Amino acid sequence: MDVIIIFFLIISSLITFLFIVLNSDPNSRQHLNLPPGPPKLPLIGNLHQLAGALPHRAFRNLAKNHGPIMHIQLAQISAIIISSPRLAKEVLKTHDLALASRPTSLASHILFYGNTNIAFTPYGDYWRQLRKICTLQLLGAKKVRSFAAIRQREFNSFMKFLGMLSDGEPINVHEKVTEMVNNVVCVSSFGDNCRQRKQLLEIIDRFGRELSGLYLADLFPDYEFLSVILGRKSKLLKLRKNFDEILDEILEERRRRGSYSDFPSDEREDGDLLEVLLRVKEEGGVGFAITDDNIKAIFADIFAAGTDTSSITIEWAMTEMIRNPTMMKKVQDEVREAFNGKTMITEKELQSLSYMQLVIKETLRLHPPVPLLLPRECREQCKIDGYDIHVKQKVMINAWACATDPEYWEDAESFKPERFEKTSVDFMGNDYEFIPFGAGRRMCPGVNFGLRSVEFFLAHMLYFYDWNLHDGLNPTDVDMTETEGVFAGKKDDLRLIPTFYPKAVDDAPFMNLNM
Ligand code: HEM
């Protein structure tokens, strides 16, 4: 019996030893000077310290004890977490080029056609060319402006929906705003006649969940068999196949309708994003032959990155304002005064709504939709704050921690739009205490597209309606818990009662509800 127990003990010690060796960070074996971090358990590393908390909040708490640069081990995933504006600047500016790549994952590899989208593609010529197409042709200011009529039409449909409600009936603001924003992205991408819109948006929603979740197989990427036996790989492949079939249909229909280049050149500016990409493909000259799969990967990106981010911002802005009725009234007074008697509201006029702009900024500060940005991967060994960052090391920036750092922000946790009146701090990637769109080479190229939707829908919702809580809820009762995952939306959908502001229709001849 003793022999069996001794044998069992030896075998289990050997297994434990093997797990520790296999899971110990290779960097520490290479005598690199790694940043400090919380103590790690064998096999799971620091996973237990994230249990039950949202990652950006858990990381900020850990950073209070372990400093603004930390080494974290999530099972086999090793990550450096940056939590201060000073060090965010080192990563995103001083060492931007060395840290300009992205780590891969099973989900991004499968869903984005071998990471040939913009967001997950490694740094290099391919990414540079895609990024150029994206900023110059797909998401530039002129192109985004040309989608103004789509935003208007979506808002008109929203008003029609509200018009059918009975008095005092609440609406799910989350669902309706998401629908408007998604439709804008869909119509801008594939035009009016996209039959597959509903299925496509459902699939993209599942993309988001697969990319955000903490899956066992993803935490042990070296053990590829786990993704097979746990069914993760087949699930992702099936999802990609669904997306693929829809995109194939859309491409096929577009080709059947006739060549996009039949359009006279003066009408091209208004073409949808698919038309732009097909033209780029046909004209060539980007240094590589664009394939249909490349086009599909870019659309996967536009949908995954461009939908939830804007609707999350609108929902949080409405949530903060409903919690502070004086603030909401101030924005409404501003909007109603500015819209009064206008035949058309231009983009420039929306931007001149100075108090609403402050509310949007403060929303993006306290509720950045992507609180940990997208992870970076090191391409060339470098030092951050004296610590070694080796090639392939994953680096994550806690943008939310930077935006709530008490060294940079007074009363950092409170929602105070007025704080931006007295400062030139902006979100365009030069002020590292406020980087909701990231900064440096991999900064979001969709800032314009995203902000135009946020400004347009917020201003119109506040102009045409008064908003109230339902079921006698008090403003202080509104739940502020965030969702888990890449995107930090509001966990509990915001539900409000809209009350039509009749004067708005007389005052707004630009509204054409039959559009
Ligand atoms: C309020 C709206 C938005 C927010 C807050 C936002 C935020 C972000 C953030 C934080 C990143 C990562 C930046 C980094 O790693 O430094 C990013 C990347 C990206 N975003 Fe956005 N985004 C928004 C809207 C959009 C829209 C509307 C689109 C497209 C239609 C878009 C397309 C992209 C793409 C393609 C990337 C990857 C860039 C690259 O890796 O080179 N985003 N976004």
Residues whose N, C-alpha, C, O or C-beta is under 5 A from the ligand:
A	BS01	HEM	I118 A119 D301 I302 A305 G306 T309 S310 T313 P369 V370 L373 L374 P436 F437 G438 A439 R441 R442 M443 C444 P445 G446 F449 G450
